[in-house]
C-alpha cells in the first residue's frame, strides 16, 4: 500500500462479496477521535490520497490511522466481520419501539425509542437509548446517501400518507411505521459498511440530534460540493453486462411487485365486500330461528357460526393490510433506490470513460496515466465492487424477506380457514342432536 | 326434434344411475351412484342434458334432502302417526268439538272419502320414479306459433321387493313443465286440506351474477329436472296424494292424460281468488291455529326470500375473492422467470393459487342445491297459506249460512207472532202499505219454514265439512311440520358440511402454497 503519491494504478480488489473482507471501511479510526458534535467530512473515495497524512491508506484511498492499537485491532475486527446475516458475530443491536405522541403548540408528532446495544469501540457506551421522530430517520437516510453514494441505502416508509382517510396517529399506522423504521435500522446495522457510518453513530447516540444536524448544515455549505459526487452529463459507452442485467432485473421486479400489490389490494377489497354481505346474511338465520320452535337452536347456531367467520375474515384482511402491503411497498422503494444507485454508477463510469478518451485524444507521450484518470478508474471500480456486494446482500435479504412475507400470507389464510372450520365443526353436533334424540 | 313415445324397456337395464337401492330405504347413497350419466343403451344420450361443464349429473337421491328419503322416513316413522291419529279419531265418534259461533255442534264424524295410505301402501314404496332426462323441443303452441320448450322424461319401474336380482321393465314418458303445473293445480283443488308439494320455480330467481337467468340454460334445466323429480317423489310418498288416479296416470299414461284431467272438471271446483280474498277479510271466527299458521307462513316466506337474496350476493362476492387469487398464479409465474433460487418455489405456489381460484366453481354449484332446498320450503309456505285460506273460506261460508238461517228464523217468528223485533224493510213496507192477509202470511211462513229446514240441513253438513276439513288439514299440517323440521335440519347439516369441506380445501391449498414458499 503506497502513500499519497500517484503511482501506477493499484490492482483493484476483486469484486464480489469476498472483497468486503479486504475492503476498507470508510470510517477510519480518524472518526473515533473526532466523535462528537464536531463534524468531520465523511472520509470517502473522493478525498485525494495526498490529503491523508498517514502512513497507511487502504486500497480505496481512505487513510488509516494505526497509531492507536485499539483502532487497528478494531479495524481488523471489521475486516474479519462475518457477512453472515444471522449475525453470530454481531456486535451491534438496534431496536425501535415504544412510540409516543407529543403534543406541542406548533405541531403534534410521534417519537420512537431507539435502543442500541453494542461492544464496538466506536461507541463510548455499551448502551444507548434515545428518542427519534420520522424526520430524524429521514435525515439519517439522506446523510447516508450523501456519504455512501456507492452503497444501497435501505428505504424508509413513505413520508406522506397519500391515501385519504388514514389516520397518522392511529395505532395500526404507527405500529406499521414502527416496524418499518425498525427494519430500516436493522438493515443498516447488518451492513458492514453503513453500520460504521458516523452519521449513523450520531443518530443512535446523540442526545440532541438537532444541534448536530445544524452543524452539519453549516459545514456542508463551507465544504461546497466536494462531498457530493459531481455527476455531469457524461454519456455511458457500454454498461458492463452484470449491471445491465441488474438493471433489467430491477425493472421487471418492480413491475411484478406492483402487480402483486394491486392484486393484494383487490383481494382485500373483495374480502371486505364479502364481509359486508356476510354481516347481513348471518342475522337472517337468527330471525328465522325466532319463527321456529324446533329449528330455533340450529338456526341460531348457524347464525352465530357465520358471525364467527365474519370476525375471522376481518382479522385476515387487517393482517394483510397491516403486514403484507407495507413490506411490498418497501421493496418497491428499495428497487427504486437501487436503480438510482445504478444510475450514479453509470455516471461515474461515464466520467471515467470520458476522461480516458480525452487523454487518449491528446496523445501525449506520457509514460504514466494522469492522476485524474486514475482516480476515476478507482472510483469506478470501487463503486462496482460496493454495488455488487450490496446487490448480493440485497438479493439474499430479498429472498429471505419474501419467503417470510409469503409464508406469512399463507399462514394467515390457513389460520382464517382454521377458525372457520372450528366454528362450523362445532355446530354439527348441535344440528344433529335433536335428530338423534328422535 | 324427435318425438319419443312411450318406451317399453325390454332391456334389463336398471334406471341407469348406478347403484340405487330398491325401495330407497334411506340407506347410504355412495359416491358411485352419483357418477356417470344416464342413457338407455338403444338411444343416444341427449346432448342437452349434459351436466354443467360436462360434470356428471348429481343424483337427487344422493342428497340428504331427497324427498323420497324424507318422505319415506316421514312415511315410515312419522307418517303413520297422524294417520293413526286420524283413524282413531274416526273411531271416537262422539268426541265433542269446540263450538263455533252460529254453527251446530257436530254429531258423529263421517269417514273420509278413502282411507289414507299407510306406510306400506305409499306409491313411493311400490314404484321407482325418476325424471331422468331433459330435452329441448320445438313445436307449435295453441296459437300455432313456433315455440321452444323443454320436455322431461319420467321413468317408472315397479319395485321388486322380494327378488332383488330381477329388474322389472322401465316405463317412461315425456312431460313438459306446463303438464306438471296442470297436475298440481288439479291436486290443489281436489285436496284443499293437503299441503300440496310445490313445483320448482318456473323462472330462475335469486340468481347471483354468474348464474344465468335464462330458462334454457343447461344448469337451470338440470336443477329444474331435479326439482321436478323431487316433486313427484313428494307426491308419491304422501299418504293421501299418492293414491290419486290422475297422479298415477300422469306417471304412466302419456296420451290423453290432459283430457282426463280436464274431464274431472276440477277447474270448476276451484275457488275464485276474489272469493277467497273476501273471506279472508270478513271471516269472524276462524280457528286460531290457522290464523297463526297463516302468519307463520307469511313470515317464513319473507325470511327465506331475504335469506336467498343475500345468499346470492354472498356467493357473488365469494366468487370474486377466489377468482382474484388466480392473478397471483400468473404474476408468480412471470416473476419466477427472473429469479434463480426463488423461481421454483414461486412457480409451484402460483399453480396452487390457480387451483384455489378454480375451486370456487364446484363449491358454489353445490351451494345451489342448498338454495334449492330452501326454495322448496319458500314455495311450501305458499301451499300452507292456501290451506289456511281454504279454511277461512269454508268458515266464512259457514258463518254466512248460519247468519242467513238466523235471519230467516227471525223473519218466521216475526210473521208468526206479528211482532216486529228488528227493523226490516218488510216490516216497514207492511206497516206502510198495510198488513198482509192471514193467507198470505201463512204462505210466507210455510216457504220460510221449508227454507229453514233446508238451511239447517245445509248448515249441519257445512259444519261437518268444516270440522272434517279442520281435522284432516291439521293432521296433514302436523305431518308437514315434521317433514319440514327434518328436511331443513338435514339441509342445514349439509350446508355446514359444505362449509367444512370448503374450509378444509382452503387449508390444503394454502398449506401447499406455504410449503412452496418455504422452498424459495
Boltz contact constraints between the chains, C-beta under 6 A:
constraints:
  - contact:
      token1: [A, 249]
      token2: [B, 338]
      max_distance: 6.0
  - contact:
      token1: [A, 252]
      token2: [B, 338]
      max_distance: 6.0
  - contact:
      token1: [A, 256]
      token2: [B, 331]
      max_distance: 6.0
  - contact:
      token1: [A, 256]
      token2: [B, 335]
      max_distance: 6.0
  - contact:
      token1: [A, 259]
      token2: [B, 331]
      max_distance: 6.0
  - contact:
      token1: [A, 260]
      token2: [B, 331]
      max_distance: 6.0
  - contact:
      token1: [A, 263]
      token2: [B, 327]
      max_distance: 6.0
  - contact:
      token1: [A, 263]
      token2: [B, 328]
      max_distance: 6.0
  - contact:
      token1: [A, 266]
      token2: [B, 324]
      max_distance: 6.0
  - contact:
      token1: [A, 267]
      token2: [B, 324]
      max_distance: 6.0
  - contact:
      token1: [A, 270]
      token2: [B, 320]
      max_distance: 6.0
  - contact:
      token1: [A, 270]
      token2: [B, 321]
      max_distance: 6.0
  - contact:
      token1: [A, 270]
      token2: [B, 324]
      max_distance: 6.0
  - contact:
      token1: [A, 271]
      token2: [B, 321]
      max_distance: 6.0
  - contact:
      token1: [A, 273]
      token2: [B, 317]
      max_distance: 6.0
  - contact:
      token1: [A, 274]
      token2: [B, 317]
      max_distance: 6.0
  - contact:
      token1: [A, 274]
      token2: [B, 318]
      max_distance: 6.0
  - contact:
      token1: [A, 274]
      token2: [B, 321]
      max_distance: 6.0
  - contact:
      token1: [A, 277]
      token2: [B, 313]
      max_distance: 6.0
  - contact:
      token1: [A, 277]
      token2: [B, 314]
      max_distance: 6.0
  - contact:
      token1: [A, 277]
      token2: [B, 317]
      max_distance: 6.0
  - contact:
      token1: [A, 280]
      token2: [B, 310]
      max_distance: 6.0
  - contact:
      token1: [A, 281]
      token2: [B, 310]
      max_distance: 6.0
  - contact:
      token1: [A, 281]
      token2: [B, 314]
      max_distance: 6.0
  - contact:
      token1: [A, 284]
      token2: [B, 306]
      max_distance: 6.0
  - contact:
      token1: [A, 284]
      token2: [B, 307]
      max_distance: 6.0
  - contact:
      token1: [A, 287]
      token2: [B, 303]
      max_distance: 6.0
  - contact:
      token1: [A, 288]
      token2: [B, 303]
      max_distance: 6.0
  - contact:
      token1: [A, 291]
      token2: [B, 299]
      max_distance: 6.0
  - contact:
      token1: [A, 294]
      token2: [B, 485]
      max_distance: 6.0
  - contact:
      token1: [A, 295]
      token2: [B, 485]
      max_distance: 6.0
  - contact:
      token1: [A, 295]
      token2: [B, 488]
      max_distance: 6.0
  - contact:
      token1: [A, 298]
      token2: [B, 489]
      max_distance: 6.0
  - contact:
      token1: [A, 298]
      token2: [B, 492]
      max_distance: 6.0
  - contact:
      token1: [A, 302]
      token2: [B, 492]
      max_distance: 6.0
  - contact:
      token1: [A, 399]
      token2: [B, 342]
      max_distance: 6.0
  - contact:
      token1: [A, 403]
      token2: [B, 520]
      max_distance: 6.0
  - contact:
      token1: [A, 406]
      token2: [B, 517]
      max_distance: 6.0
  - contact:
      token1: [A, 407]
      token2: [B, 514]
      max_distance: 6.0
  - contact:
      token1: [A, 407]
      token2: [B, 517]
      max_distance: 6.0
  - contact:
      token1: [A, 407]
      token2: [B, 518]
      max_distance: 6.0
  - contact:
      token1: [A, 410]
      token2: [B, 510]
      max_distance: 6.0
  - contact:
      token1: [A, 410]
      token2: [B, 513]
      max_distance: 6.0
  - contact:
      token1: [A, 410]
      token2: [B, 514]
      max_distance: 6.0
  - contact:
      token1: [A, 410]
      token2: [B, 517]
      max_distance: 6.0
  - contact:
      token1: [A, 413]
      token2: [B, 510]
      max_distance: 6.0
  - contact:
      token1: [A, 414]
      token2: [B, 507]
      max_distance: 6.0
  - contact:
      token1: [A, 414]
      token2: [B, 510]
      max_distance: 6.0
  - contact:
      token1: [A, 417]
      token2: [B, 503]
      max_distance: 6.0
  - contact:
      token1: [A, 417]
      token2: [B, 506]
      max_distance: 6.0
  - contact:
      token1: [A, 417]
      token2: [B, 507]
      max_distance: 6.0
  - contact:
      token1: [A, 420]
      token2: [B, 503]
      max_distance: 6.0
  - contact:
      token1: [A, 421]
      token2: [B, 503]
      max_distance: 6.0
  - contact:
      token1: [A, 424]
      token2: [B, 496]
      max_distance: 6.0
  - contact:
      token1: [A, 424]
      token2: [B, 499]
      max_distance: 6.0
  - contact:
      token1: [A, 424]
      token2: [B, 500]
      max_distance: 6.0
  - contact:
      token1: [A, 428]
      token2: [B, 496]
      max_distance: 6.0
  - contact:
      token1: [A, 431]
      token2: [B, 492]
      max_distance: 6.0
  - contact:
      token1: [A, 431]
      token2: [B, 493]
      max_distance: 6.0
  - contact:
      token1: [A, 435]
      token2: [B, 489]
      max_distance: 6.0
